[in-house]
Amino acid sequence: MHYTIQDLLHLELEPVGIFYCNEAPAHALTLRKDKRNCVADMLMGAARGRTITINEETCSCAGGAVGLGFGDAFTRRNHPTRYLLSTGMAQVPEGEEVKLPPHMQEGERFFVDPCVTDYWKSALPFGDYQGKQVVFAPAADWSEDVAPDLVCLFVNPDQVSALVSMAGFRSGRRLEAIAPFGAACHSLIYALEQATSADPKMVLGYFDVSQRAKIPANLLTVTFPYSLFARFEEDADKGCLSSHAWADLMKKRAAQTDELGSKSGTGNKK
């Protein structure tokens, strides 16, 4: 499948469809359960053209299992979440056994202490997709007969700006996007939560600084329930992406890219 919004946004990477199904397509790359499989890596792999499938058994990362909607894998797998995301080993009570990798002994410092981590965790919209195959597929590999459950776009600041501007096209509301904290893959569970809402919002993500190095520095993600993505697609050639302002911006960006390329070429000749 190919979408108008891909062309109007000038996306460099394919939209990624996330499908929850009982059986994955035969051509999908199947992951090994004895390796650490990162869901954030799968999003980027699909955006670059690979169709990949994962289930709870092959998802070796507890945070990734949460992001995929496989319930509270933090608790089920006895994951040291409260220490890893805050102060590491510094506030582990005497006598409590906690194992953190050497490079994570000081914690990721996302929260001031383990109790605040607990508060964040208590509000997560844990999904109930245990037993499902989750397929990440580039738009070129989507079937016309089966729509994805979610759609994830990798976007630069100009493209994020356009999507935020488009979001209120029909409603006139000022708050049509959310940017909740979580691991890079947790935008999936937040978008699954939005899919059950009568007023779904798009989810900005990939803010997790521990994972940011895996993608180009100028990109974030925007994840939609499919019904919301379909609405954006329907409006793509009617809203701000069809405006002179967007066309002028794209021309200026192209000119800036050409200028940088020209300067780089000149520098290489010296």
Backbone bond lengths (Angstrom), bond angles and torsions (degrees), N, CA, C in turn:
res aa  C-N    CA-C-N  psi(-1)  N-CA   C-N-CA  omega(-1)  CA-C   N-CA-C  phi
1 M - - - 1.463 - - 1.533 109.25 -
2 H 1.313 114.68 149.67 1.454 120.00 175.37 1.526 107.56 -135.01
3 Y 1.328 116.07 143.95 1.453 120.58 -171.31 1.526 111.11 -123.75
4 T 1.326 115.00 145.56 1.463 121.69 178.50 1.520 111.02 -57.13
5 I 1.320 116.55 -39.19 1.463 120.13 -176.34 1.520 111.84 -63.59
6 Q 1.349 117.35 -29.62 1.458 119.99 175.55 1.517 110.87 -59.14
7 D 1.333 115.61 -46.05 1.464 120.65 -177.07 1.523 111.84 -71.66
8 L 1.328 116.58 -43.87 1.464 119.41 -176.95 1.526 112.16 -68.91
9 L 1.332 116.83 -33.62 1.462 119.97 176.43 1.524 112.39 -79.31
10 H 1.335 116.98 -15.77 1.466 121.86 -175.20 1.534 110.81 60.45
11 L 1.325 114.97 48.42 1.463 119.75 -179.73 1.527 110.45 -66.78
12 E 1.320 115.81 135.75 1.461 120.52 176.10 1.522 111.25 -85.48
13 L 1.330 116.57 -26.23 1.458 121.76 -178.52 1.519 110.08 -116.62
14 E 1.323 116.26 154.30 1.463 121.65 -179.09 1.530 111.40 -67.52
15 P 1.326 117.54 143.53 1.470 118.58 165.58 1.522 109.02 -58.79
16 V 1.319 115.68 142.52 1.473 121.02 180.00 1.520 108.88 -107.39
17 G 1.311 116.56 125.20 1.454 121.54 173.39 1.515 110.05 -94.31
18 I 1.316 116.89 135.86 1.462 121.88 176.46 1.525 107.21 -111.82
19 F 1.329 115.59 116.95 1.457 122.63 -175.81 1.530 109.39 -112.30
20 Y 1.319 117.11 132.35 1.461 122.62 173.05 1.523 106.89 -104.59
21 C 1.321 116.67 116.55 1.458 120.49 -172.12 1.528 110.67 -145.60
22 N 1.308 115.49 168.80 1.467 120.98 179.22 1.521 112.04 -85.36
23 E 1.324 116.31 -24.19 1.464 120.21 -178.40 1.517 109.26 -143.75
24 A 1.316 116.03 129.98 1.459 120.74 -179.06 1.523 110.34 -81.63
25 P 1.338 118.17 153.54 1.470 120.26 175.92 1.522 110.92 -62.28
26 A 1.321 115.66 148.10 1.460 120.79 -173.77 1.526 112.79 -62.70
27 H 1.327 117.27 -28.99 1.464 119.73 -175.88 1.532 112.77 -85.58
28 A 1.321 117.60 -4.31 1.471 120.14 -178.38 1.527 110.82 -69.46
29 L 1.311 115.11 142.38 1.462 121.03 175.26 1.523 108.42 -69.54
30 T 1.333 116.33 123.21 1.463 122.01 179.44 1.522 109.23 -100.34
31 L 1.308 116.30 132.89 1.459 120.92 -175.57 1.521 112.07 -88.43
32 R 1.303 115.77 152.69 1.466 121.81 178.00 1.528 109.63 -84.13
33 K 1.321 116.19 137.53 1.459 119.44 -177.82 1.518 113.18 -78.37
34 D 1.342 117.84 -11.95 1.461 120.18 -179.61 1.527 112.01 -92.28
35 K 1.339 117.59 8.04 1.460 121.25 177.88 1.525 109.13 -118.73
36 R 1.321 116.19 155.88 1.463 119.87 176.22 1.526 108.41 -77.92
37 N 1.308 116.32 116.31 1.456 121.90 -176.18 1.524 109.65 -110.20
38 C 1.314 116.45 118.72 1.460 122.02 -175.96 1.527 109.97 -97.33
39 V 1.321 116.69 124.22 1.455 121.49 -179.03 1.528 110.78 -64.54
40 A 1.320 117.40 -36.31 1.459 120.59 178.34 1.527 110.93 -61.09
41 D 1.328 117.08 -37.90 1.465 121.05 175.96 1.527 110.90 -63.35
42 M 1.324 116.73 -36.82 1.464 120.49 -178.71 1.519 111.28 -66.56
43 L 1.323 116.74 -38.08 1.464 120.17 176.42 1.525 110.74 -58.74
44 M 1.318 116.83 -46.30 1.455 120.33 -179.98 1.523 110.74 -68.90
45 G 1.333 117.40 -38.75 1.459 120.71 178.01 1.520 111.66 -60.34
46 A 1.331 116.56 -42.39 1.468 120.44 178.74 1.525 110.96 -68.17
47 A 1.334 117.00 -38.43 1.464 120.22 178.78 1.523 111.15 -63.56
48 R 1.323 116.19 -22.46 1.468 121.09 178.75 1.529 112.34 -98.12
49 G 1.349 115.99 9.28 1.457 118.49 169.51 1.509 117.69 112.27
50 R 1.333 119.36 1.26 1.456 121.34 -179.06 1.525 110.59 -99.15
51 T 1.329 116.61 138.75 1.460 121.48 172.38 1.523 107.38 -98.08
52 I 1.332 115.91 124.31 1.467 122.18 -170.57 1.520 109.26 -130.19
53 T 1.319 116.79 141.79 1.456 119.85 177.46 1.525 110.55 -124.67
54 I 1.332 114.61 147.80 1.466 121.41 179.76 1.519 108.35 -147.36
55 N 1.321 116.47 151.48 1.463 121.33 172.67 1.518 108.06 -134.69
56 E 1.312 116.98 -176.46 1.460 119.07 -175.67 1.515 112.01 -63.44
57 E 1.310 117.22 -34.32 1.459 120.92 -178.40 1.525 111.79 -68.04
58 T 1.325 116.73 -37.89 1.458 119.46 -178.19 1.528 112.95 -90.63
59 C 1.332 117.47 -5.55 1.466 120.57 176.91 1.529 108.48 -88.79
60 S 1.303 116.11 98.79 1.462 121.13 -174.42 1.528 113.08 -82.08
61 C 1.321 117.50 -10.62 1.466 121.71 -177.94 1.524 109.86 -97.15
62 A 1.324 117.10 123.92 1.468 120.42 -179.54 1.521 111.53 -62.11
63 G 1.326 116.90 -42.88 1.459 120.11 178.15 1.511 111.66 -63.67
64 G 1.335 116.32 -36.89 1.449 120.70 177.11 1.517 111.77 -65.89
65 A 1.336 116.36 -39.87 1.466 119.93 177.79 1.527 110.70 -63.04
66 V 1.333 116.37 -37.79 1.473 119.95 174.71 1.524 109.76 -63.86
67 G 1.330 116.56 -46.24 1.452 120.68 -179.25 1.516 113.17 -60.27
68 L 1.314 116.49 -33.48 1.464 121.16 -179.99 1.525 112.73 -77.77
69 G 1.326 116.32 -11.42 1.457 119.27 179.56 1.514 113.89 93.35
70 F 1.337 117.44 21.52 1.456 121.36 -179.69 1.533 112.01 -88.07
71 G 1.312 117.47 35.86 1.454 121.20 177.39 1.515 112.76 76.27
72 D 1.335 116.06 -164.43 1.467 121.77 -177.47 1.524 109.99 -83.21
73 A 1.329 115.35 75.84 1.465 120.45 178.90 1.524 111.55 -68.41
74 F 1.335 117.89 -21.44 1.463 119.80 175.60 1.529 110.10 -58.57
75 T 1.316 116.16 -51.34 1.467 120.45 -179.12 1.515 111.00 -72.82
76 R 1.310 116.94 -44.61 1.463 121.57 -175.57 1.529 111.73 -61.07
77 R 1.324 116.56 -32.13 1.464 120.65 -178.21 1.527 112.30 -102.22
78 N 1.327 116.04 9.87 1.463 121.03 178.45 1.529 111.09 54.38
79 H 1.309 115.77 47.48 1.465 121.95 -176.79 1.535 110.06 -82.29
80 P 1.332 118.18 135.86 1.478 121.04 -178.58 1.529 112.49 -78.42
81 T 1.313 116.24 50.25 1.469 122.37 -173.78 1.527 112.22 -56.00
82 R 1.331 116.31 -45.26 1.463 120.64 -172.08 1.530 111.87 -63.61
83 Y 1.319 116.84 -28.46 1.461 120.74 178.80 1.534 111.58 -92.11
84 L 1.331 116.64 -40.34 1.457 120.36 -178.59 1.520 111.72 -60.12
85 L 1.331 117.79 -42.28 1.456 120.99 -175.33 1.527 113.30 -85.67
86 S 1.323 117.00 -3.08 1.468 118.74 -179.92 1.528 110.51 -121.68
87 T 1.312 116.88 -103.81 1.465 120.36 -168.70 1.521 114.25 -106.39
88 G 1.329 116.90 14.55 1.454 119.48 177.31 1.518 112.78 62.88
89 M 1.313 116.33 -137.00 1.459 121.59 -174.95 1.535 112.87 -77.53
90 A 1.324 116.90 -10.18 1.466 120.55 -172.03 1.520 113.22 -62.12
91 Q 1.346 118.50 -32.68 1.460 120.87 -175.67 1.527 113.30 -116.38
92 V 1.320 116.32 22.25 1.465 119.87 174.93 1.526 108.53 -75.13
93 P 1.333 118.68 123.09 1.469 120.55 -179.99 1.528 111.89 -60.40
94 E 1.304 115.13 147.50 1.461 120.21 178.73 1.520 109.71 -59.40
95 G 1.305 116.16 131.49 1.457 121.03 179.05 1.515 114.51 96.02
96 E 1.351 117.16 -16.59 1.464 120.02 177.58 1.525 108.93 -87.25
97 E 1.305 115.49 127.09 1.463 119.87 -177.47 1.527 110.05 -89.28
98 V 1.315 116.22 118.45 1.460 122.79 178.37 1.524 108.08 -132.53
99 K 1.317 115.35 132.02 1.457 120.21 178.42 1.525 109.46 -115.32
100 L 1.322 115.31 119.54 1.459 121.92 174.64 1.525 108.42 -123.74
101 P 1.332 118.03 143.39 1.464 120.19 176.78 1.524 110.41 -57.39
102 P 1.319 117.63 152.68 1.469 120.62 -177.48 1.527 113.99 -52.04
103 H 1.337 117.99 -39.49 1.459 120.00 -176.98 1.525 112.52 -77.90
104 M 1.343 117.48 -3.08 1.461 120.87 179.38 1.524 112.60 -117.63
105 Q 1.310 116.82 13.85 1.459 121.40 -177.37 1.533 112.50 -60.56
106 E 1.321 117.11 -30.06 1.462 120.33 -178.97 1.531 111.90 -91.72
107 G 1.322 117.51 1.21 1.455 121.01 179.01 1.524 112.34 77.71
108 E 1.316 115.91 164.69 1.457 120.54 -178.24 1.529 112.63 -88.78
109 R 1.333 117.38 -8.37 1.469 123.98 172.25 1.535 113.21 62.16
110 F 1.317 117.14 31.60 1.457 119.89 174.11 1.529 111.23 -77.06
111 F 1.340 116.58 -25.67 1.462 121.17 -179.07 1.526 109.46 -130.78
112 V 1.331 114.97 152.33 1.460 120.46 -172.84 1.517 112.69 -67.55
113 D 1.321 117.14 -30.42 1.458 120.07 178.47 1.528 109.38 -158.87
114 P 1.330 118.22 170.20 1.468 120.87 -177.35 1.521 113.90 -59.83
115 C 1.322 117.85 -31.58 1.473 120.00 -179.24 1.526 111.88 -65.76
116 V 1.325 116.78 -36.43 1.461 119.78 177.26 1.534 109.99 -68.47
117 T 1.325 116.22 -36.26 1.465 119.47 174.08 1.525 110.28 -59.71
118 D 1.325 116.61 -43.13 1.468 120.49 178.43 1.523 111.24 -59.27
119 Y 1.325 116.28 -40.05 1.466 120.70 179.98 1.532 110.12 -63.55
120 W 1.339 116.35 -45.77 1.473 120.47 177.23 1.528 110.68 -58.77
121 K 1.316 115.15 -47.18 1.469 119.79 -177.82 1.528 111.37 -62.54
122 S 1.323 117.43 -36.70 1.466 120.77 -176.38 1.520 112.51 -64.98
123 A 1.326 116.85 -21.35 1.460 120.60 -177.48 1.530 113.12 -99.35
124 L 1.330 117.77 0.87 1.462 119.88 -179.11 1.531 110.76 -66.40
125 P 1.324 117.73 139.34 1.469 120.70 179.02 1.526 111.05 -85.16
126 F 1.333 116.29 67.65 1.463 120.54 -177.07 1.534 110.32 -52.73
127 G 1.311 116.06 132.36 1.456 120.19 -179.25 1.516 112.39 -85.80
128 D 1.331 115.96 176.75 1.470 121.48 -179.43 1.530 110.36 -126.39
129 Y 1.342 115.56 44.08 1.464 120.83 -175.77 1.524 113.38 -98.50
130 Q 1.316 118.45 19.94 1.455 120.98 176.67 1.527 108.91 -57.84
131 G 1.318 115.16 139.72 1.461 119.84 -179.39 1.518 113.75 92.34
132 K 1.336 117.03 -9.47 1.452 121.12 -179.33 1.536 111.46 -92.03
133 Q 1.321 115.07 151.85 1.457 121.52 165.26 1.525 107.19 -87.26
134 V 1.311 116.71 137.55 1.460 120.70 175.17 1.527 106.96 -112.53
135 V 1.313 115.62 122.73 1.464 121.28 -176.88 1.524 109.00 -112.34
136 F 1.333 115.75 128.21 1.462 122.98 173.88 1.519 106.98 -103.59
137 A 1.321 117.12 119.70 1.461 119.70 -175.63 1.523 110.84 -135.92
138 P 1.348 116.78 136.53 1.469 119.49 174.03 1.520 109.54 -67.35
139 A 1.310 116.99 154.81 1.462 121.18 -175.81 1.526 112.47 -55.31
140 A 1.323 117.01 -33.18 1.462 120.64 179.93 1.521 112.17 -61.96
141 D 1.315 117.50 -18.64 1.466 121.99 -177.64 1.527 112.56 -106.36
142 W 1.338 117.93 9.97 1.468 119.43 177.65 1.517 110.22 -81.19
143 S 1.310 115.27 142.93 1.458 121.10 175.63 1.527 109.96 -83.76
144 E 1.317 116.69 148.04 1.461 120.20 175.61 1.523 111.57 -69.68
145 D 1.337 115.86 -19.88 1.467 120.19 -175.04 1.525 113.89 -89.38
146 V 1.337 116.96 -23.94 1.471 120.36 -175.15 1.524 109.38 -127.63
147 A 1.310 115.96 114.59 1.465 120.52 178.60 1.524 109.79 -83.14
148 P 1.333 117.80 148.20 1.461 119.54 174.55 1.520 111.13 -68.22
149 D 1.313 116.14 160.93 1.466 120.56 174.66 1.524 110.51 -75.98
150 L 1.331 115.72 -38.31 1.461 122.11 -179.19 1.514 109.23 -133.26
151 V 1.328 115.76 156.99 1.465 121.59 173.58 1.526 107.96 -130.22
152 C 1.326 115.43 131.47 1.462 121.56 179.79 1.523 109.29 -118.81
153 L 1.334 116.48 129.18 1.454 122.67 176.28 1.521 109.86 -113.50
154 F 1.330 116.78 137.04 1.456 121.55 170.30 1.524 107.31 -93.24
155 V 1.328 115.92 120.51 1.464 120.34 -169.41 1.527 111.83 -134.25
156 N 1.339 114.43 149.61 1.461 120.29 176.10 1.530 109.55 -92.81
157 P 1.335 118.55 176.81 1.474 119.44 -176.12 1.523 114.40 -57.53
158 D 1.329 118.36 -38.61 1.467 119.96 178.14 1.524 110.63 -63.55
159 Q 1.322 116.39 -41.72 1.460 120.78 -178.14 1.522 111.65 -70.47
160 V 1.339 116.70 -38.43 1.471 119.51 173.54 1.522 109.78 -59.83
161 S 1.329 116.18 -43.24 1.466 120.67 -179.89 1.522 110.70 -58.99
162 A 1.313 116.65 -43.84 1.455 120.49 -179.51 1.528 111.40 -64.85
163 L 1.332 117.25 -42.44 1.462 120.60 -179.17 1.528 111.24 -66.40
164 V 1.334 117.02 -41.31 1.468 119.61 176.57 1.520 110.26 -63.45
165 S 1.325 115.98 -38.40 1.465 119.72 178.26 1.530 111.57 -67.01
166 M 1.322 116.61 -35.91 1.463 121.19 -179.71 1.526 112.70 -72.89
167 A 1.330 116.54 -25.68 1.462 120.84 -167.26 1.528 113.66 -58.69
168 G 1.323 117.16 -34.68 1.460 120.46 -179.08 1.518 113.45 -97.06
169 F 1.324 116.98 16.47 1.466 121.95 -174.73 1.526 112.25 -54.63
170 R 1.321 116.34 -40.85 1.465 119.98 -178.77 1.522 113.11 -94.91
171 S 1.335 116.19 -33.00 1.463 118.95 -171.58 1.521 114.47 -92.20
172 G 1.329 117.04 -29.63 1.457 120.37 -174.23 1.511 113.48 77.10
173 R 1.339 116.80 2.51 1.468 119.57 179.82 1.520 110.15 -79.98
174 R 1.324 116.01 149.16 1.454 120.27 -175.54 1.525 112.78 -87.14
175 L 1.333 117.90 -18.84 1.456 120.95 -176.18 1.532 109.53 -116.90
176 E 1.328 115.34 91.95 1.459 121.02 -178.43 1.523 112.02 -122.96
177 A 1.337 116.16 9.58 1.464 121.55 177.78 1.518 108.58 -136.92
178 I 1.337 116.01 146.42 1.461 120.50 176.62 1.521 109.01 -125.84
179 A 1.324 115.65 154.13 1.465 121.20 -179.28 1.524 108.95 -134.42
180 P 1.336 117.96 68.04 1.466 120.81 -176.38 1.524 112.01 -76.26
181 F 1.324 115.56 151.49 1.459 120.24 178.42 1.523 110.45 -77.29
182 G 1.314 114.96 144.44 1.458 121.52 173.85 1.512 109.07 175.20
183 A 1.320 116.21 -179.06 1.458 120.20 173.02 1.522 108.58 -64.39
184 A 1.325 116.48 166.55 1.464 120.00 -176.46 1.525 112.29 -57.25
185 C 1.333 116.50 -31.31 1.468 120.47 -177.89 1.529 113.05 -88.64
186 H 1.324 117.91 -7.00 1.466 119.48 -174.53 1.519 113.87 -73.93
187 S 1.333 117.06 -9.48 1.466 118.57 172.00 1.526 110.64 -58.77
188 L 1.327 116.56 -25.12 1.470 119.75 -179.74 1.523 110.68 -66.08
189 I 1.340 117.80 -47.11 1.465 117.55 -178.88 1.529 110.98 -70.72
190 Y 1.333 116.59 -32.06 1.460 117.88 176.54 1.535 110.45 -67.14
191 A 1.328 116.97 -37.27 1.463 120.04 178.13 1.529 111.13 -71.76
192 L 1.334 117.50 -35.21 1.468 120.14 174.72 1.526 110.33 -62.28
193 E 1.332 115.98 -38.53 1.460 119.92 176.26 1.524 110.23 -63.76
194 Q 1.327 116.93 -41.73 1.464 120.19 179.23 1.525 111.72 -64.69
195 A 1.330 116.11 -29.74 1.467 119.98 -178.99 1.526 111.93 -64.05
196 T 1.321 117.36 -22.54 1.470 120.64 179.71 1.523 112.25 -92.61
197 S 1.328 116.37 -0.35 1.461 121.11 -176.87 1.531 110.86 -89.44
198 A 1.319 115.76 148.02 1.462 120.09 174.91 1.526 110.86 -72.54
199 D 1.321 116.49 -16.86 1.464 121.89 -178.45 1.537 108.53 -132.07
200 P 1.342 117.73 68.27 1.466 120.34 -173.64 1.527 112.68 -67.06
201 K 1.327 114.71 145.84 1.458 121.76 178.75 1.523 109.52 -119.09
202 M 1.313 115.84 153.98 1.465 118.90 174.71 1.530 108.60 -78.80
203 V 1.328 115.55 152.87 1.458 121.92 -172.69 1.529 109.62 -115.54
204 L 1.325 116.31 114.58 1.458 120.45 173.98 1.517 109.08 -81.09
205 G 1.341 116.64 141.90 1.451 117.98 -175.59 1.513 114.86 -160.00
206 Y 1.317 113.29 -166.00 1.469 126.58 -172.86 1.524 109.98 67.39
207 F 1.339 114.65 41.35 1.465 121.00 176.42 1.526 112.39 -88.12
208 D 1.308 117.58 -10.17 1.459 123.10 -175.20 1.527 110.16 -61.58
209 V 1.337 117.15 107.62 1.463 120.23 -174.70 1.520 112.35 -66.04
210 S 1.332 117.68 -19.46 1.460 119.39 177.44 1.523 112.15 -75.70
211 Q 1.343 116.66 -11.84 1.464 121.30 -179.50 1.529 113.14 -118.72
212 R 1.327 117.57 -8.22 1.457 120.61 -173.58 1.534 113.41 -57.62
213 A 1.334 117.29 -30.97 1.465 120.19 -177.09 1.525 112.50 -65.61
214 K 1.324 117.22 -12.32 1.471 120.37 -177.93 1.528 113.17 -80.21
215 I 1.334 117.02 -11.53 1.459 119.64 -178.69 1.525 109.40 -129.68
216 P 1.349 117.98 161.52 1.470 120.29 177.14 1.523 111.53 -54.60
217 A 1.321 115.99 145.20 1.463 121.91 -172.18 1.520 113.44 -61.98
218 N 1.330 117.58 -23.73 1.467 119.33 -174.48 1.528 112.72 -94.59
219 L 1.325 118.80 9.44 1.462 120.39 -174.82 1.524 113.10 -112.16
220 L 1.315 115.49 146.18 1.455 125.51 165.88 1.528 106.52 -126.90
221 T 1.324 116.35 -179.13 1.456 119.34 173.37 1.524 110.05 -116.58
222 V 1.317 114.83 151.94 1.455 122.26 167.08 1.526 105.98 -126.80
223 T 1.330 116.58 124.87 1.465 121.53 -176.72 1.517 109.22 -117.74
224 F 1.326 115.20 133.52 1.462 122.62 -176.56 1.530 110.84 -121.47
225 P 1.320 119.92 143.20 1.458 119.55 156.06 1.526 107.05 -59.13
226 Y 1.328 117.67 145.75 1.465 118.65 -173.40 1.525 112.09 -57.96
227 S 1.318 117.69 -39.06 1.467 119.71 -178.16 1.522 111.11 -59.19
228 L 1.342 116.87 -35.64 1.461 120.67 178.71 1.526 110.60 -73.17
229 F 1.334 116.48 -41.05 1.461 119.91 176.39 1.528 110.49 -59.52
230 A 1.333 116.92 -41.23 1.465 120.82 179.46 1.520 110.73 -61.94
231 R 1.320 117.30 -35.95 1.466 120.84 177.53 1.521 110.57 -67.04
232 F 1.333 117.04 -42.16 1.465 120.47 176.95 1.523 110.17 -62.04
233 E 1.318 116.70 -41.55 1.461 120.58 178.89 1.523 110.82 -61.88
234 E 1.317 116.86 -42.05 1.463 121.05 179.27 1.528 111.61 -63.64
235 D 1.333 116.24 -34.38 1.467 120.71 -176.79 1.525 113.63 -91.91
236 A 1.336 117.49 -5.93 1.466 121.07 -168.85 1.525 112.99 -56.02
237 D 1.339 117.25 -41.97 1.463 119.55 -176.51 1.522 113.20 -92.39
238 K 1.343 115.80 11.89 1.467 119.99 179.16 1.530 111.94 -115.18
239 G 1.334 116.89 -25.73 1.455 121.35 -174.01 1.518 112.57 -94.78
240 C 1.327 115.98 -149.61 1.466 121.03 -170.59 1.530 113.14 -66.12
241 L 1.338 117.90 -20.12 1.461 119.19 177.47 1.527 112.25 -69.82
242 S 1.330 116.10 -14.13 1.465 120.08 176.81 1.529 111.43 -100.51
243 S 1.320 117.32 6.71 1.460 121.04 -174.25 1.526 112.14 -87.50
244 H 1.339 115.58 161.58 1.462 120.91 176.17 1.522 110.60 -63.85
245 A 1.356 116.60 -32.29 1.471 120.14 -178.59 1.530 110.50 -62.59
246 W 1.325 116.28 -43.49 1.470 119.55 179.60 1.530 110.42 -68.68
247 A 1.338 116.82 -42.74 1.465 120.11 178.65 1.523 110.89 -60.93
248 D 1.326 117.01 -42.47 1.465 121.05 179.06 1.533 110.71 -64.93
249 L 1.340 116.31 -40.99 1.457 119.99 179.19 1.527 110.71 -61.90
250 M 1.324 116.96 -43.76 1.463 120.32 -179.70 1.533 111.00 -64.38
251 K 1.333 117.57 -37.91 1.455 120.56 177.71 1.533 110.61 -64.96
252 K 1.324 116.13 -42.09 1.465 120.00 179.52 1.523 111.34 -65.44
253 R 1.341 116.70 -40.82 1.467 119.61 177.89 1.523 111.12 -64.28
254 A 1.323 116.14 -40.45 1.463 119.64 178.41 1.523 110.73 -63.64
255 A 1.332 116.62 -41.44 1.462 120.64 178.31 1.520 111.41 -64.63
256 Q 1.341 116.35 -39.78 1.466 120.26 178.11 1.524 110.85 -64.53
257 T 1.333 116.49 -39.67 1.468 120.78 178.14 1.512 110.50 -63.98
258 D 1.353 116.60 -43.24 1.465 120.42 178.64 1.524 110.98 -62.99
259 E 1.333 115.86 -40.05 1.467 119.82 179.98 1.520 111.24 -65.06
260 L 1.328 116.18 -42.79 1.465 119.68 178.32 1.523 110.98 -64.22
261 G 1.343 115.07 -40.43 1.460 118.90 178.55 1.510 112.12 -64.09
262 S 1.344 115.52 -38.10 1.458 120.40 178.84 1.523 111.29 -66.06
263 K 1.335 115.94 -43.06 1.476 119.53 178.66 1.500 111.13 -65.61
264 S 1.334 116.60 -38.60 1.463 120.63 179.16 1.511 109.85 -64.52
265 G 1.321 116.46 -41.61 1.466 120.55 179.30 1.510 111.90 -63.92
266 T 1.332 116.63 -40.58 1.459 121.75 178.90 1.517 110.58 -63.47
267 G 1.371 113.74 -40.63 1.462 118.36 -179.06 1.509 111.57 -65.93
268 N 1.323 116.76 -34.50 1.458 119.31 -178.00 1.528 112.21 -70.90
269 K 1.345 115.32 -22.64 1.474 118.34 -177.67 1.522 111.51 -79.56
270 K 1.323 117.04 -18.10 1.476 119.05 -176.49 1.514 110.58 -75.92
